[in-house]
Amino acid sequence: MSFTHKIDEWMKEAETRPESAVTIVKLVAKRLRELTERNQELLTENIALQNGSRVEEYQKRIAHLEYQLDLLKRRFGADESILAELPTASAETSTLSLLIYNNYGRIFRIEIAADVQSLGRIADETLANSEQPRLLAIPSNEEVLLLFTSGRVSTCAVSNISTVDIANTWTWDKAALPDEPRAGEFLACILPISRLPLSEFFMQVSRRGCVKKTMISMAQSILGNHYLGKGTLQKSDQPFDATLCLKKDLFAFITLEGKLLGLNVDELSYSSEDRIKLTASDYVIASFMPHPDESMLFVTQTGKVIHREYESLELSKSSLAKGQALISPARLEQGVRFIGAASVRDADRIAVLDSKGNLNVHLAESITGVGSIAAEGVILSIGVIQDETWKAVNP
């Protein structure tokens, strides 16, 4: 029934029952307000279409959807059931890439095509005394997001990062620099994002244990504006790591002094919040996503390996949590500190960088069995090469 017909009926009702006139006037006024608001919305929409701003917005949405589709097609090809109805991607046959990167944005990329133990060596006399490089093993057809300490982000195809020869000696001045950090910022972490369309949150953790999750629906704005945010509360704090996750996932991080904290993603806020109480000398050195079919592996600078089952992880609900202590105060007084942690399966491989610059690969099962990692000098960093990724590129 049209609004005009409704008015006719209401007028007849008012003539028949004068006592209902006030109620009818209120109904008419309410309906007029609704129509005025809708008319204003249509006018605004019409203006936006005329000046092109709405068209530009739609074009950005379409471009972002095409970008996500390209990520999936390039990374997974046409083998995934979710892409069964999509045109076949012209994805290259992927290899496995190991990225070694420092906070100055320099990246070594090694393509690993065989089961080798010694990958090469970084020639750097200051390696042990500077910010530790970090390791990331991913397929070569991945897309990565670079997060800087300013909160700025940029994206880069792994295949566009130049490679270095395996089993060779490298120097940082020869490493790739896909996006040089700007004044006052450093490279915080590198995040694989091919699963961005299948994820629900960005998860961030800072050096001081400040945690923040961001909905993936914000990805268009984040990538378009090249800004994810620092995810910190304290001025002296800096972003440290980021990952993609789903609802009901668990998120964990460990500190230099061996404090382990587990969190339920669903219970976390969309705003930055401090989740652990740290000493002035302690800070976060690794984060990971624990899974029921995997175990947790923690490594100290002396090569000691601590192995814990998934079920042993305690989930924290308090912002004043101290975390689970992995070593005794006496060991801390002796100078023992942690350099890495991960959630692994026995068949996974662990890439290890020591203070002499040597980069070697070990089977996870072998180092957990022995309880230590042999290395020259102290260990600086570890990175996990998942068995399923290894088999995908080394069938």
Backbone torsions as a table, in degrees:
resi	resn	phi	psi	omega
1	MET	NA	132.4	-178.1
2	SER	-74.0	163.0	-179.8
3	PHE	-64.0	-36.0	179.1
4	THR	-61.7	-44.5	178.3
5	HIS	-64.7	-36.3	177.8
6	LYS	-63.4	-41.6	179.3
7	ILE	-62.0	-42.6	178.6
8	ASP	-58.8	-43.4	-179.6
9	GLU	-66.3	-41.1	-179.0
10	TRP	-65.7	-37.5	178.5
11	MET	-63.7	-43.4	177.5
12	LYS	-61.6	-39.7	179.6
13	GLU	-64.2	-38.8	179.9
14	ALA	-67.7	-37.1	177.9
15	GLU	-68.2	-37.4	-178.9
16	THR	-75.0	-42.9	-179.2
17	ARG	-125.9	87.9	-178.5
18	PRO	-55.8	-27.9	-178.1
19	GLU	-67.7	-16.8	179.8
20	SER	-93.1	3.5	-175.7
21	ALA	-61.7	-40.9	-179.3
22	VAL	-62.0	-43.3	178.5
23	THR	-62.7	-40.5	-178.9
24	ILE	-67.1	-40.1	177.7
25	VAL	-61.0	-40.1	177.7
26	LYS	-62.6	-41.3	178.4
27	LEU	-62.8	-43.2	-179.9
28	VAL	-64.1	-43.9	-179.8
29	ALA	-62.2	-41.9	179.0
30	LYS	-61.8	-44.5	-178.5
31	ARG	-66.5	-36.6	178.5
32	LEU	-64.6	-40.4	177.2
33	ARG	-61.7	-43.8	178.6
34	GLU	-59.5	-44.3	-179.0
35	LEU	-67.7	-37.4	178.7
36	THR	-64.7	-43.4	178.8
37	GLU	-63.3	-42.8	179.6
38	ARG	-65.8	-38.4	178.2
39	ASN	-63.2	-39.4	178.6
40	GLN	-66.0	-39.9	176.9
41	GLU	-60.8	-44.5	179.8
42	LEU	-65.6	-37.1	178.6
43	LEU	-65.0	-44.7	178.5
44	THR	-62.1	-42.7	178.5
45	GLU	-61.6	-42.1	-179.0
46	ASN	-64.9	-41.6	178.4
47	ILE	-64.4	-42.0	180.0
48	ALA	-62.3	-39.1	178.4
49	LEU	-68.6	-36.9	-178.2
50	GLN	-69.5	-40.1	-178.1
51	ASN	-88.8	-2.0	173.6
52	GLY	89.6	-5.7	-177.0
53	SER	-66.7	-39.3	179.1
54	ARG	-70.0	-38.3	177.4
55	VAL	-61.1	-41.2	178.8
56	GLU	-63.7	-38.7	178.3
57	GLU	-63.4	-44.6	178.7
58	TYR	-63.8	-38.2	179.3
59	GLN	-64.0	-38.1	177.5
60	LYS	-65.3	-40.6	178.4
61	ARG	-62.9	-44.5	-179.6
62	ILE	-63.5	-42.3	180.0
63	ALA	-62.7	-39.7	179.9
64	HIS	-67.2	-40.4	178.0
65	LEU	-64.6	-40.5	178.1
66	GLU	-65.2	-35.6	178.2
67	TYR	-64.5	-44.3	178.9
68	GLN	-64.4	-41.4	178.2
69	LEU	-62.4	-40.8	179.0
70	ASP	-64.5	-38.4	177.3
71	LEU	-58.0	-48.1	-178.1
72	LEU	-66.4	-44.5	-177.4
73	LYS	-66.5	-41.6	-178.4
74	ARG	-71.0	-36.3	-177.0
75	ARG	-80.1	-42.0	-173.1
76	PHE	-110.0	-10.0	-178.9
77	GLY	64.7	-147.8	-178.2
78	ALA	-104.1	12.9	-176.7
79	ASP	-82.4	-26.7	-178.3
80	GLU	-72.3	138.5	-179.3
81	SER	-61.9	-30.0	-178.1
82	ILE	-68.2	-20.3	-179.4
83	LEU	-107.4	15.0	-173.0
84	ALA	-60.5	-33.2	-176.7
85	GLU	-93.8	1.4	-177.6
86	LEU	-92.3	156.2	176.5
87	PRO	-58.3	144.6	-178.4
88	THR	-65.6	131.2	-179.3
89	ALA	-78.8	152.1	176.6
90	SER	-93.3	52.5	-176.4
91	ALA	-76.3	139.3	178.7
92	GLU	-75.5	157.8	174.3
93	THR	-67.0	119.5	-170.4
94	SER	-83.2	152.4	169.6
95	THR	-114.5	-179.7	177.4
96	LEU	-101.6	129.6	179.4
97	SER	-113.8	136.1	172.0
98	LEU	-109.5	121.1	179.0
99	LEU	-99.9	130.5	172.2
100	ILE	-117.8	116.3	-174.0
101	TYR	-133.1	151.5	177.7
102	ASN	-115.2	177.0	-174.6
103	ASN	-75.3	-4.8	175.0
104	TYR	-90.2	5.5	177.0
105	GLY	87.3	1.9	179.2
106	ARG	-78.0	137.1	-176.2
107	ILE	-134.1	124.2	166.6
108	PHE	-92.3	132.2	173.9
109	ARG	-118.7	122.0	178.5
110	ILE	-112.6	125.6	174.3
111	GLU	-89.7	119.5	-177.4
112	ILE	-103.3	116.4	-178.2
113	ALA	-119.0	2.5	-179.7
114	ALA	-146.2	162.4	-177.9
115	ASP	-81.6	82.1	-179.5
116	VAL	-109.5	152.9	-178.9
117	GLN	-96.3	-43.0	-179.1
118	SER	-98.6	117.2	-175.8
119	LEU	-95.1	-24.0	-178.9
120	GLY	149.0	-166.4	-176.2
121	ARG	-146.8	139.6	174.6
122	ILE	-95.6	122.2	178.7
123	ALA	-88.5	100.4	-177.8
124	ASP	-156.2	106.9	-176.7
125	GLU	-67.4	-20.4	-178.1
126	THR	-97.0	8.1	-173.4
127	LEU	-55.8	-44.9	-175.2
128	ALA	-72.5	-20.9	-175.3
129	ASN	-104.1	-1.0	-179.4
130	SER	-106.8	178.8	176.6
131	GLU	-58.4	129.0	-173.7
132	GLN	-65.5	133.8	173.3
133	PRO	-64.3	158.8	179.6
134	ARG	-119.9	153.5	-175.0
135	LEU	-117.1	139.6	178.4
136	LEU	-144.4	120.4	178.6
137	ALA	-104.1	123.7	-177.3
138	ILE	-148.6	159.8	174.0
139	PRO	-63.3	148.8	-175.6
140	SER	-70.8	-14.7	177.4
141	ASN	-96.5	20.3	176.2
142	GLU	-76.6	163.8	168.4
143	GLU	-116.1	136.9	-178.3
144	VAL	-121.5	153.1	175.4
145	LEU	-110.6	128.5	178.4
146	LEU	-98.4	119.8	178.6
147	LEU	-104.4	125.3	-180.0
148	PHE	-102.0	161.0	-174.7
149	THR	-66.2	-14.8	176.1
150	SER	-80.8	-9.2	-174.4
151	GLY	95.9	-6.7	178.6
152	ARG	-71.8	147.7	176.9
153	VAL	-132.8	156.2	171.1
154	SER	-147.6	160.7	-179.2
155	THR	-115.8	156.3	-177.1
156	CYS	-157.7	137.3	173.3
157	ALA	-77.1	132.8	-179.2
158	VAL	-58.4	-37.1	-178.7
159	SER	-64.8	-16.9	178.8
160	ASN	-86.3	-6.8	177.5
161	ILE	-88.0	125.2	-177.4
162	SER	-64.0	149.5	-177.5
163	THR	-98.0	160.8	171.1
164	VAL	-117.0	155.2	-177.1
165	ASP	-70.0	137.2	178.2
166	ILE	-70.6	153.2	179.5
167	ALA	57.2	38.4	-179.6
168	ASN	-126.8	-179.5	175.1
169	THR	-109.2	132.4	-175.0
170	TRP	-123.1	153.6	174.5
171	THR	-122.9	148.0	-174.1
172	TRP	-60.3	-30.1	-178.5
173	ASP	-68.6	-13.9	177.3
174	LYS	-98.0	-2.8	-179.1
175	ALA	-75.7	155.8	179.1
176	ALA	-69.2	152.1	177.5
177	LEU	-135.6	75.8	-174.2
178	PRO	-64.1	-30.1	178.3
179	ASP	-151.0	100.2	-176.6
180	GLU	-66.8	129.7	178.1
181	PRO	-56.5	143.0	179.0
182	ARG	-83.4	173.5	-176.9
183	ALA	-56.0	127.8	176.4
184	GLY	85.2	0.8	-179.9
185	GLU	-124.5	160.6	176.2
186	PHE	-132.1	163.2	175.0
187	LEU	-77.4	119.3	-178.7
188	ALA	-85.3	-49.4	-178.2
189	CYS	-161.8	167.3	174.9
190	ILE	-120.4	129.2	-174.5
191	LEU	-121.6	121.5	174.0
192	PRO	-67.4	135.4	-175.0
193	ILE	-127.9	18.3	179.5
194	SER	-64.8	-24.8	178.6
195	ARG	-91.0	13.8	179.4
196	LEU	-53.4	-46.1	-179.1
197	PRO	-66.9	-18.3	-178.4
198	LEU	-101.3	2.4	-177.8
199	SER	-101.3	170.6	-179.2
200	GLU	-121.1	-23.8	-178.7
201	PHE	-142.7	150.2	158.2
202	PHE	-88.8	135.1	176.5
203	MET	-118.7	126.5	-179.6
204	GLN	-120.2	147.9	172.2
205	VAL	-137.9	141.4	-178.5
206	SER	-100.3	175.1	179.1
207	ARG	-61.0	-31.5	-178.2
208	ARG	-97.3	14.7	175.0
209	GLY	81.0	23.0	174.7
210	CYS	-84.3	131.3	-173.5
211	VAL	-119.3	143.4	176.9
212	LYS	-148.8	139.3	172.7
213	LYS	-116.9	146.4	-178.6
214	THR	-130.5	135.1	-178.3
215	MET	-67.2	140.8	179.0
216	ILE	-63.7	-22.3	177.7
217	SER	-61.0	-16.8	177.3
218	MET	-86.6	-1.0	-173.6
219	ALA	-59.6	-39.1	-179.9
220	GLN	-59.4	-45.0	179.3
221	SER	-67.9	-41.4	-179.3
222	ILE	-61.4	-48.8	-178.3
223	LEU	-72.1	-35.3	-180.0
224	GLY	-68.8	-38.7	-179.6
225	ASN	-93.4	-3.2	180.0
226	HIS	55.9	43.6	-177.9
227	TYR	-151.6	117.6	175.3
228	LEU	-99.1	-29.3	-177.4
229	GLY	104.2	156.6	-177.2
230	LYS	-76.8	-30.9	-178.8
231	GLY	66.7	35.4	-178.5
232	THR	-127.3	164.6	176.5
233	LEU	-115.8	-38.2	-178.5
234	GLN	-87.7	141.5	-178.9
235	LYS	-62.5	-32.7	-178.5
236	SER	-81.3	-7.8	-177.2
237	ASP	-83.0	158.4	178.0
238	GLN	-138.8	149.6	173.8
239	PRO	-61.7	144.9	-178.7
240	PHE	-121.6	-48.4	-174.4
241	ASP	-145.4	158.1	177.3
242	ALA	-147.5	150.3	178.8
243	THR	-151.8	168.3	174.9
244	LEU	-101.9	143.9	-179.4
245	CYS	-150.9	174.3	-179.6
246	LEU	-118.3	168.8	172.3
247	LYS	-61.5	148.6	179.6
248	LYS	72.4	0.8	175.5
249	ASP	-72.2	161.4	171.8
250	LEU	-109.4	149.1	-180.0
251	PHE	-131.5	134.6	-177.9
252	ALA	-136.0	151.5	172.5
253	PHE	-144.1	157.7	-178.9
254	ILE	-129.0	149.9	-178.2
255	THR	-104.5	170.4	179.8
256	LEU	-55.2	-37.9	-176.4
257	GLU	-94.2	16.7	171.2
258	GLY	80.6	31.6	174.6
259	LYS	-97.2	120.1	-178.3
260	LEU	-104.2	131.0	179.3
261	LEU	-127.2	128.6	176.9
262	GLY	-109.0	140.2	-177.6
263	LEU	-135.1	144.3	173.3
264	ASN	-90.5	120.7	-175.3
265	VAL	-56.9	-39.5	-177.3
266	ASP	-63.7	-23.4	-176.7
267	GLU	-93.7	1.4	-177.8
268	LEU	-88.9	154.0	-177.8
269	SER	-85.4	160.7	174.7
270	TYR	-85.0	-2.7	175.4
271	SER	-110.8	157.5	-178.6
272	SER	-63.7	137.6	178.4
273	GLU	-147.5	136.9	175.0
274	ASP	-72.5	131.7	-175.1
275	ARG	-119.1	-2.6	-178.5
276	ILE	-147.8	146.9	178.5
277	LYS	-98.1	113.3	-174.9
278	LEU	-113.0	153.5	172.1
279	THR	-73.0	166.5	-178.1
280	ALA	-62.0	-28.1	-176.3
281	SER	-93.3	-5.1	-174.8
282	ASP	-98.4	152.6	177.4
283	TYR	-162.8	163.0	-177.4
284	VAL	-72.7	133.8	179.6
285	ILE	-121.7	-8.6	178.2
286	ALA	-163.9	148.5	172.5
287	SER	-137.9	156.2	-178.0
288	PHE	-161.5	167.7	177.8
289	MET	-107.1	107.1	179.3
290	PRO	-70.7	144.2	178.1
291	HIS	-131.7	147.2	-175.7
292	PRO	-58.1	-31.5	-177.5
293	ASP	-91.2	13.3	179.8
294	GLU	-127.9	167.9	175.7
295	SER	-120.0	163.2	-177.7
296	MET	-97.5	134.3	-178.2
297	LEU	-122.2	130.2	-179.2
298	PHE	-126.3	137.8	-175.0
299	VAL	-126.5	134.2	176.2
300	THR	-94.9	169.6	-178.4
301	GLN	-67.5	-19.4	177.9
302	THR	-87.5	-1.0	179.4
303	GLY	94.1	1.1	177.4
304	LYS	-68.0	132.6	-179.3
305	VAL	-110.0	123.1	176.2
306	ILE	-107.7	128.3	-174.7
307	HIS	-115.2	127.9	179.4
308	ARG	-132.2	143.1	177.1
309	GLU	-76.1	155.7	-179.3
310	TYR	-55.9	-39.7	-176.1
311	GLU	-66.6	-17.2	-177.5
312	SER	-80.0	-9.7	-178.5
313	LEU	-72.1	123.8	177.8
314	GLU	-95.2	130.4	-179.1
315	LEU	-88.7	130.0	-178.0
316	SER	-91.5	140.0	176.4
317	LYS	-118.0	-1.8	-175.6
318	SER	-113.1	142.7	176.9
319	SER	-78.2	-8.2	179.6
320	LEU	-103.8	17.9	-177.5
321	ALA	-63.8	146.4	177.1
322	LYS	-99.1	-11.8	179.6
323	GLY	83.1	164.8	176.4
324	GLN	-80.3	128.3	179.5
325	ALA	-82.8	123.9	-178.7
326	LEU	-88.9	-20.7	177.2
327	ILE	-136.5	163.3	-177.0
328	SER	-78.5	158.7	175.7
329	PRO	-57.5	-32.3	179.4
330	ALA	-63.7	-39.9	178.2
331	ARG	-67.0	-35.7	177.2
332	LEU	-64.1	-41.5	179.3
333	GLU	-64.0	-26.8	178.1
334	GLN	-78.6	-6.1	176.7
335	GLY	99.8	7.8	179.9
336	VAL	-70.8	131.8	178.3
337	ARG	-138.4	156.4	-178.5
338	PHE	-97.3	147.0	-179.4
339	ILE	-122.7	-12.7	-178.4
340	GLY	-169.5	162.7	178.3
341	ALA	-158.6	156.1	179.7
342	ALA	-164.5	161.6	172.2
343	SER	-101.6	119.8	-169.8
344	VAL	-135.1	163.5	168.3
345	ARG	-110.1	161.5	-176.9
346	ASP	-58.8	-33.7	-176.2
347	ALA	-82.6	-7.1	178.3
348	ASP	-68.9	161.7	176.1
349	ARG	-113.0	148.2	-178.8
350	ILE	-117.3	118.6	174.2
351	ALA	-84.9	133.8	-174.4
352	VAL	-128.1	128.5	175.7
353	LEU	-111.3	125.0	179.6
354	ASP	-105.6	175.1	-173.7
355	SER	-69.3	-13.4	175.0
356	LYS	-86.6	-2.5	179.3
357	GLY	91.2	0.8	-179.0
358	ASN	-74.3	136.3	179.5
359	LEU	-119.1	112.2	-177.0
360	ASN	-126.5	161.5	-179.1
361	VAL	-119.5	134.5	-179.9
362	HIS	-129.7	148.1	174.2
363	LEU	-74.4	132.9	-176.7
364	ALA	-57.9	-41.1	-178.4
365	GLU	-61.3	-36.5	-177.6
366	SER	-71.5	-39.4	-177.6
367	ILE	-77.5	-29.0	176.2
368	THR	-73.4	-31.9	178.7
369	GLY	-68.2	-42.9	179.0
370	VAL	-76.3	-34.0	-179.6
371	GLY	87.2	10.9	179.4
372	SER	-159.9	164.8	178.0
373	ILE	-121.4	125.9	177.8
374	ALA	-78.2	131.2	-179.3
375	ALA	-155.7	161.4	174.4
376	GLU	-87.7	117.2	-176.6
377	GLY	76.0	-162.2	-179.0
378	VAL	-83.7	160.7	178.5
379	ILE	-90.5	136.3	-177.7
380	LEU	-101.9	-42.1	-174.0
381	SER	-152.0	155.0	171.6
382	ILE	-132.4	157.5	175.9
383	GLY	-146.6	142.5	-176.7
384	VAL	-94.9	129.2	170.4
385	ILE	-104.4	103.4	-175.9
386	GLN	-64.9	141.3	-176.9
387	ASP	-61.5	-38.6	-179.2
388	GLU	-66.6	-34.5	176.1
389	THR	-70.2	-40.2	179.1
390	TRP	-61.7	-46.1	-178.7
391	LYS	-67.3	-30.7	-178.8
392	ALA	-65.7	-31.5	-178.5
393	VAL	-105.3	-8.5	175.3
394	ASN	-130.4	65.0	-176.0
395	PRO	-65.4	NA	NA
